[in-house]
Amino acid sequence: MKKPETEHNDWLKDEYKRRELGKLTRGKYSASMRASTNIIVLDPQVAKAFPNDKAVNSALRSLMRTAVPPPPTRKRAKSVPAPK
């Protein structure tokens, strides 16, 4: 008895030849992926102190609250041109 054909057989081939795929670009989306992710790797010694990512975030937030903010920078007065 023959198996019924599925939808996939309509558009998937068993094999593909390289020339059928057209021009391929290595790492085409790697820059955008790198920009959209924010991964920070902790030293193993530091990672042992925290059970999970929530604990790390909590500790960093409390450190940010207790840290002394830097003094505001003073802007220089703009020089006014002499009247003519």
Steps between C-alpha positions, in 0.01 A plus 500: 500500500632841404545777759292812440702799379542784745516873433873498570571285200376782280772746598781300665750300301697201619825663390609851407787602277711799599435683174123477559528701822631818340748733666549432871651745745682382807398683819240715327303563819779460758551874556132564571484198731809616686349846543167366623641272768658600828691206645743546785723217612585488869823360634446151644588627848232771480242267343525262797375777729167532317243222452333656193471808280237663723742498792770665288258770380378563854855541630593736218187711553572538871859596417372764258272645770782527755765626259577869518408670174778700336484877549330682214734649246493874459446626151722778379336826412483556130715785383298790370640679197603861561260762365606658172 
